[in-house]
Amino acid sequence: MKLYDLAVIGGGINGVGVARDAAGRGLSVLLAEQGDLASATSSASTKLIHGGLRYLEYFKFRLVRESLHERALLLKLAPHLVRPMRFVLPHVDGTRAPWKLRFGFRLYDWFGRTPGLPGTRALDLADDPAGAPLNPGFKLGFEYSDCVTDDARLVIANAIGAREKGAVIRTRTRCVSARREDGYWQLVLQAGGSREIVTARALVNATGPWVARTQETILRQKAATGVRLVKGSHIVVPRLHAHDRAYLLPNDDGRMVFAVPFAGGYTLVGTTDIEVSETSTEATASSEEILYLCKAVSRFFRTQVKPSAVKWTFAGVRTLVDDGRKSASQITRDYRIESEGRYGEPPQLSIYGGKLTTYRSLAEKVVDRLKSWMVVGSAWTSGEPLPGGDLGAGGVEELVASVEAVHPYIAASLARRLAQSYGTRVWTVLGDAKSAEDFGPRLVGDLHARELDYLRREEWAASADDVLWRRTKLGLNATAAEVAALKAAFEASPATQPAA
């Protein structure tokens, strides 16, 4: 029976963040995820690394400051996955007064002073290119800085980092029970048709929208924190404008809707806030939510978006700490870490709430809590790049140029996609390839057999959906024949777990 210092249940951004942090502090770590990494909420975000501008209205200053601090760190630690973007907020008559917006933006800029991220400026939308794709009548706008990311790949990078520090990452592995016995946690894990028992000195429940259910059904404990489950849905439509800025749109119901350039030729629109009573294994966008987002974006853009134009939809359920607010949009996005375990008992920590941007600082606090029960090394994740993030001063552009120079037979678009997806791990993907033939058959888009082998060997990819929608976004343009070819490639050889 294998003994670990720490067992983590849940392979979303918080779970892999905790696993990486703990493994880097000298703990032996096992992470069990019942599906694919980032297969739920952590791949269904609006893909933003941001401070949360609207949280200022609710006086969540600590959360905004922490988020902006983490935004600056992630720009340095994962420059291939996190990149700056300018956002445009058109002012709508009858909403927040311009002076209030100016004050809020000044506060946001002050909290988040970061080299390379310009401050806020006012725009004359009648003259600025940002006004060109908008409907007539918008005169004043504000442009500010935040960042965008590939959320699923950020999870994968943390999982790789955890493995490099010695953690064991087990996907498609469900924890069916966990109980204290003889001073340890005893976990029963199920993978396929087989079961295994492991023990751990401590346990972290990082199951996101299932945190309360896991607490009650797997751990047999009452959840210590009240939660509310809120579904956020998104739509992806053909690109609404030619420039590279995003939009923050104040909808007529008081909510804010983002319209963000996405995957080259598309715009990502989201999100909704629909309170739900429970979460299934796969949340979906309802027809009402799709219509809501289409109407919201059509209110601002000259291009009128109808549901028939929607290329892709996705949805995720967020676990929010119940702070008593009536509106789901107003519930805090802050997190809470609950510790449980009397003196002499192995500890159990549960993570409630949180947001993509603050996963690193949250993980650091979780592992710090373990110091009351075991010897834990010093915090370290604020100073070490994520795998692939050690780009140097030249950044992604220099890496793209290097890939093109070493592999001149690669199309420029492929070189860029590989560099932005994998960072310096692109050299592991390319391996000893000397010609286009060494990439093997093309399967879907510009993904060839060599890249698929890497994804299966190094990144836990075990199905076509893992590749099409999480490791890449090639599913957006994939043909039926390409999807069939990718599925056939998986069926041709058995699935394998990457080596620990």
C-alpha positions in Angstrom: 0.0 0.0 0.0 1.6 3.2 -1.2 2.0 6.0 1.4 2.0 9.7 0.3 2.4 12.9 2.3 -0.5 14.5 0.5 -3.4 13.3 -1.6 -5.3 15.8 -3.7 -8.7 15.0 -5.1 -9.5 17.1 -8.2 -7.5 18.0 -11.3 -8.7 21.5 -12.0 -6.5 24.6 -11.7 -6.6 24.6 -7.9 -5.9 20.9 -7.5 -2.9 20.9 -9.9 -1.7 24.2 -8.3 -1.6 22.6 -4.9 0.1 19.5 -6.2 2.8 21.5 -7.8 3.4 23.7 -4.8 3.5 20.8 -2.4 5.7 18.6 -4.5 8.2 21.5 -4.8 8.3 21.8 -1.0 9.4 18.3 -0.5 6.1 16.5 0.0 5.3 13.2 -1.8 2.0 14.0 -3.6 -0.7 12.0 -5.4 -3.4 13.8 -7.4 -6.5 11.9 -8.5 -8.9 13.3 -11.2 -12.0 11.4 -12.1 -11.9 12.7 -15.7 -9.4 14.6 -17.8 -7.4 17.5 -16.4 -9.4 20.7 -16.6 -12.4 18.8 -17.9 -14.9 20.9 -16.0 -14.9 24.5 -14.8 -11.2 25.1 -15.4 -11.6 24.8 -19.2 -14.9 26.7 -19.2 -13.8 30.2 -18.1 -13.8 33.4 -20.1 -10.0 32.8 -20.5 -9.0 35.9 -18.5 -6.2 36.6 -16.1 -7.5 39.8 -14.5 -8.1 41.8 -11.4 -11.9 41.8 -11.6 -12.7 45.4 -12.4 -16.3 45.1 -11.3 -15.3 43.8 -7.9 -14.3 47.3 -7.0 -18.0 48.2 -6.9 -18.5 45.7 -4.1 -15.4 47.0 -2.2 -13.5 43.7 -2.7 -10.2 45.6 -2.6 -8.2 42.8 -1.2 -9.3 40.4 -3.8 -8.6 42.9 -6.6 -5.2 43.6 -5.3 -4.3 40.0 -4.9 -5.6 39.2 -8.4 -3.6 42.0 -10.0 -0.5 40.9 -8.1 -1.0 37.4 -9.5 -1.7 38.8 -13.0 1.7 40.4 -12.9 3.4 37.2 -11.7 1.8 35.0 -14.3 2.9 37.3 -17.1 6.4 36.5 -16.0 6.0 32.9 -15.1 3.9 31.7 -18.1 4.5 34.3 -20.9 3.6 31.7 -23.5 0.2 31.2 -22.0 -0.6 34.6 -20.5 -0.5 37.7 -22.7 -1.6 41.3 -22.4 -4.7 42.6 -24.0 -6.4 46.0 -24.2 -10.1 46.0 -23.3 -12.6 48.7 -24.5 -15.6 49.7 -22.3 -18.1 51.7 -24.3 -20.0 54.1 -22.1 -23.8 53.8 -22.2 -25.9 56.7 -21.3 -27.9 56.2 -18.1 -25.3 53.7 -16.6 -22.3 54.5 -14.4 -21.3 58.2 -14.7 -18.1 58.8 -16.6 -16.5 60.3 -13.5 -17.2 57.1 -11.5 -15.6 55.1 -14.3 -12.6 57.3 -14.4 -12.2 57.0 -10.6 -12.6 53.2 -10.8 -10.0 52.8 -13.6 -7.5 55.0 -11.7 -7.9 52.8 -8.7 -7.5 49.7 -10.9 -4.4 51.1 -12.5 -2.9 52.0 -9.1 -3.6 48.5 -7.6 -2.2 46.8 -10.7 0.9 48.9 -11.8 2.8 46.4 -14.0 5.6 47.1 -16.5 4.4 46.5 -20.0 0.7 47.0 -19.2 -0.3 50.6 -20.2 -2.8 52.5 -18.1 -6.3 53.5 -18.9 -7.2 56.1 -21.4 -10.4 57.7 -22.6 -11.5 57.0 -26.3 -13.5 59.1 -28.7 -15.3 56.1 -30.3 -16.3 58.3 -33.2 -12.7 58.5 -34.3 -10.9 55.6 -32.7 -10.8 52.2 -34.6 -12.4 50.6 -31.6 -15.6 52.4 -32.4 -15.8 51.2 -36.0 -17.4 47.8 -35.4 -19.9 49.3 -32.9 -23.4 50.4 -33.6 -23.8 54.2 -34.1 -24.3 56.3 -31.0 -21.4 55.3 -28.8 -19.2 58.3 -28.3 -17.2 57.8 -25.1 -15.2 54.7 -24.3 -12.4 53.7 -21.9 -9.5 51.4 -22.8 -7.6 49.5 -20.1 -5.2 46.6 -19.7 -5.7 43.0 -18.5 -4.6 39.6 -19.7 -6.0 36.6 -21.5 -4.9 32.9 -21.3 -5.6 29.4 -22.4 -7.1 28.1 -19.2 -6.9 24.4 -20.0 -3.3 24.7 -21.0 -2.5 26.6 -17.8 -3.8 23.6 -15.9 -1.7 21.2 -18.0 1.4 23.3 -17.4 0.9 23.1 -13.7 0.3 19.4 -13.8 3.5 18.9 -15.8 5.3 21.1 -13.2 3.9 19.0 -10.4 5.1 15.8 -12.1 8.6 17.3 -12.7 8.7 17.9 -8.9 7.8 14.2 -8.2 4.0 14.3 -7.9 2.0 11.4 -9.3 -0.9 12.6 -11.5 -3.6 10.1 -12.1 -6.4 11.0 -14.5 -9.5 8.9 -15.2 -9.1 7.9 -11.5 -12.0 8.4 -9.2 -11.8 8.5 -5.4 -14.7 6.4 -4.3 -14.1 6.7 -0.6 -11.7 8.3 2.0 -11.6 7.7 5.7 -9.2 8.1 8.6 -7.5 4.9 9.8 -4.5 4.4 12.1 -3.4 8.1 11.8 -3.6 8.2 8.0 -6.1 8.9 5.3 -7.0 5.7 3.5 -8.3 6.3 -0.1 -10.0 3.9 -2.4 -9.3 4.8 -6.0 -11.0 3.4 -9.0 -9.6 3.5 -12.5 -11.5 1.5 -15.1 -12.6 -1.7 -13.6 -9.8 -2.0 -11.0 -9.6 -0.5 -7.5 -6.5 0.5 -5.4 -6.0 1.6 -1.8 -3.5 4.3 -1.0 -2.7 6.1 2.2 -1.8 9.7 2.8 -0.8 11.9 5.8 -3.1 14.7 4.6 -5.9 15.2 2.1 -7.0 18.2 0.0 -10.5 18.4 -1.5 -10.1 20.5 -4.6 -13.1 19.2 -6.5 -14.6 22.6 -7.5 -18.3 22.5 -8.0 -18.4 19.0 -6.3 -16.6 20.2 -3.1 -19.6 20.0 -0.9 -20.8 16.7 -2.4 -17.3 15.2 -2.0 -17.2 16.4 1.6 -20.5 14.7 2.4 -20.5 11.5 0.3 -16.7 10.6 -0.1 -15.3 12.1 3.2 -18.5 11.6 5.2 -18.3 15.1 6.7 -20.6 18.0 6.8 -19.5 20.9 4.5 -18.2 23.7 6.7 -19.0 26.5 4.2 -22.2 27.3 2.5 -21.8 27.4 -1.3 -23.9 28.4 -4.3 -23.4 26.9 -7.7 -23.5 29.3 -10.6 -23.3 28.2 -14.2 -21.5 30.5 -16.7 -22.0 29.9 -20.4 -20.1 31.2 -23.4 -20.6 31.3 -27.1 -17.9 31.4 -29.9 -18.9 33.3 -33.1 -17.0 34.4 -36.2 -14.8 37.4 -35.5 -16.8 40.6 -34.8 -13.9 43.0 -35.5 -10.5 43.2 -37.2 -8.4 44.8 -34.5 -6.8 42.9 -31.6 -8.7 44.5 -28.6 -11.4 43.0 -26.5 -14.6 44.6 -25.3 -16.3 44.8 -21.9 -20.0 45.5 -22.6 -22.5 46.8 -20.0 -25.7 45.0 -20.8 -29.1 46.5 -20.2 -29.7 44.2 -17.2 -26.7 45.6 -15.3 -24.4 42.6 -16.1 -21.1 42.9 -17.9 -20.4 40.7 -21.0 -17.0 40.2 -22.5 -16.3 39.9 -26.3 -12.7 38.6 -26.6 -10.7 37.8 -29.8 -10.3 34.0 -29.7 -8.5 31.3 -31.6 -7.6 33.4 -34.6 -10.8 34.0 -36.5 -13.4 34.0 -33.7 -14.8 36.1 -30.8 -15.6 34.5 -27.4 -18.6 36.0 -25.8 -19.5 35.4 -22.1 -20.6 34.9 -19.6 -24.0 34.2 -18.0 -24.7 33.8 -14.3 -27.4 31.2 -13.8 -27.8 29.7 -10.3 -28.2 25.9 -10.3 -29.0 23.5 -7.5 -26.6 20.8 -8.6 -23.9 20.1 -11.2 -23.7 17.2 -13.6 -20.4 15.9 -15.1 -20.9 18.2 -18.1 -22.6 21.6 -18.0 -24.1 22.9 -21.2 -25.3 26.3 -22.4 -29.1 26.4 -22.7 -30.9 27.9 -25.7 -32.0 30.8 -23.4 -28.4 31.6 -22.5 -27.2 31.4 -26.1 -30.0 33.8 -27.1 -29.1 36.1 -24.2 -25.5 36.4 -25.2 -26.4 36.9 -28.9 -28.7 39.8 -28.0 -26.2 41.3 -25.6 -23.5 41.4 -28.2 -25.8 42.5 -31.0 -26.8 45.5 -28.9 -23.3 46.9 -29.3 -21.9 45.5 -32.6 -22.9 46.3 -36.2 -22.7 42.6 -36.9 -25.9 41.2 -35.6 -25.3 37.8 -34.0 -28.0 35.1 -34.3 -27.9 31.7 -32.6 -27.4 30.1 -36.1 -24.0 31.9 -36.3 -22.7 30.3 -33.1 -19.8 28.0 -33.8 -19.3 26.5 -30.4 -20.7 26.8 -26.9 -19.3 25.7 -23.5 -20.4 26.1 -19.9 -18.9 25.6 -16.5 -20.3 25.6 -13.0 -18.5 27.8 -10.5 -18.5 27.2 -6.7 -19.1 30.5 -5.0 -18.9 31.1 -1.2 -22.5 32.0 -0.2 -22.3 35.6 1.1 -26.0 36.1 1.2 -26.3 38.3 -1.8 -29.5 37.9 -3.8 -28.0 38.2 -7.3 -25.6 35.5 -8.6 -23.6 38.2 -10.4 -22.9 39.9 -7.0 -21.7 36.9 -5.1 -18.0 37.2 -4.2 -15.5 35.4 -6.3 -13.2 35.2 -3.3 -12.1 31.8 -1.9 -12.1 30.1 1.5 -9.9 27.3 2.7 -11.4 25.2 5.5 -9.2 22.9 7.7 -10.5 19.9 9.6 -8.9 17.5 11.9 -8.4 17.3 15.7 -5.0 17.0 17.3 -3.4 13.7 16.3 -5.7 13.2 13.3 -4.5 13.5 9.7 -5.7 16.9 8.3 -8.2 17.5 5.6 -8.4 20.8 3.8 -11.2 21.9 1.4 -11.1 24.7 -1.1 -14.3 26.7 -1.6 -14.6 29.2 -4.4 -11.7 31.0 -6.1 -10.9 32.2 -9.6 -8.5 31.2 -12.3 -6.2 34.3 -11.7 -5.6 33.6 -8.0 -4.9 29.8 -8.2 -1.2 30.1 -7.4 -1.6 32.2 -4.2 -4.5 30.0 -3.1 -2.3 26.9 -3.5 0.5 28.5 -1.6 -1.9 29.2 1.3 -3.2 25.7 1.3 0.3 24.2 1.5 1.2 26.7 4.2 -1.7 25.4 6.3 -0.1 21.9 6.3 2.8 23.3 8.4 0.7 22.7 11.5 0.9 18.9 10.8 4.1 18.2 8.9 7.4 19.6 7.8 6.9 21.7 4.7 9.6 23.6 2.7 9.5 27.3 1.9 7.2 28.8 -0.6 8.7 28.9 -4.1 6.2 29.2 -6.9 6.3 33.0 -7.2 9.9 32.7 -8.5 10.0 29.7 -10.9 8.5 29.8 -14.4 5.9 27.2 -15.2 7.1 24.5 -17.6 7.7 26.1 -21.0 7.7 29.6 -19.5 11.5 30.1 -19.4 11.5 32.2 -22.6 14.0 34.8 -21.9 13.9 38.5 -22.8 12.9 37.8 -26.4 9.6 36.2 -25.4 7.3 34.2 -27.6 8.4 36.1 -30.8 12.0 35.0 -30.4 10.9 31.4 -29.7 8.8 31.4 -32.9 11.8 32.7 -34.9 14.0 30.0 -33.4 11.5 27.3 -34.3 11.3 28.6 -37.9 15.1 28.8 -38.2 15.7 25.2 -36.9 12.7 23.8 -38.7 12.3 25.8 -41.9 9.9 23.3 -43.4 7.3 24.2 -40.7 4.5 26.6 -41.8 4.7 29.9 -39.9 1.2 29.4 -38.5 2.2 26.0 -37.0 5.4 27.4 -35.6 3.4 30.1 -33.8 0.8 27.7 -32.5 3.4 25.3 -31.1 5.4 28.1 -29.4 2.3 29.7 -27.8 1.0 26.3 -26.7 4.1 24.7 -25.3 6.6 27.5 -24.8 10.2 26.1 -24.6 8.7 22.6 -24.4 8.1 22.9 -28.1 11.6 21.4 -28.5 10.3 18.3 -26.8 7.3 18.2 -29.1 9.6 18.5 -32.2 12.2 16.1 -30.9 14.6 14.9 -33.6 12.4 15.8 -36.6 14.5 16.8 -39.6 11.8 17.1 -42.2 8.0 17.4 -42.7 7.9 13.7 -43.2 9.1 13.2 -39.6 5.9 14.7 -38.3 3.9 11.7 -39.5 0.5 11.9 -41.1 -1.6 15.0 -40.6 -4.7 14.2 -38.4 -6.6 17.4 -37.8 -5.8 20.9 -38.8 -2.1 21.3 -38.5 -1.7 18.6 -35.9 0.3 15.6 -37.0 1.0 12.2 -35.4 4.2 13.5 -33.7 2.4 16.1 -31.7 -0.3 13.6 -30.8 2.3 11.2 -29.5 3.6 14.0 -27.4 0.2 14.9 -26.0 -0.5 11.3 -25.1 3.0 10.6 -23.7 3.5 13.9 -21.8 0.1 15.5 -21.3 -2.4 12.8 -20.3 -4.4 13.1 -23.5 -6.6 10.0 -23.7 -9.4 10.9 -26.1 -10.1 13.0 -29.2 -12.0 15.6 -27.1 -8.9 16.0 -24.8 -7.0 17.1 -27.9 -9.6 19.0 -29.8 -11.0 21.2 -27.0 -8.5 21.2 -24.1 -4.9 20.7 -25.4 -5.8 22.6 -28.5 -8.8 24.4 -30.0 -8.6 22.7 -33.3 -12.1 21.3 -32.8 -13.4 24.7 -34.0 -12.4 24.0 -37.6 -12.1 20.2 -37.6 -14.0 18.3 -40.3 -15.8 15.1 -39.6 -13.1 13.2 -41.5 -10.4 14.8 -39.4 -12.2 13.9 -36.1 -12.6 10.4 -37.4 -8.9 10.2 -38.2 -8.0 11.5 -34.7 -10.3 8.9 -33.0 -8.8 6.2 -35.1 -5.3 7.2 -34.0 -6.4 6.8 -30.3 -8.0 3.4 -31.1 -4.9 2.1 -32.9 -2.9 2.0 -29.7 -3.9 1.7 -26.0 -4.1 4.7 -23.7 -1.1 5.2 -21.4 -0.5 7.4 -18.4 2.6 9.6 -18.5 5.5 8.4 -16.4 5.6 10.0 -12.9 
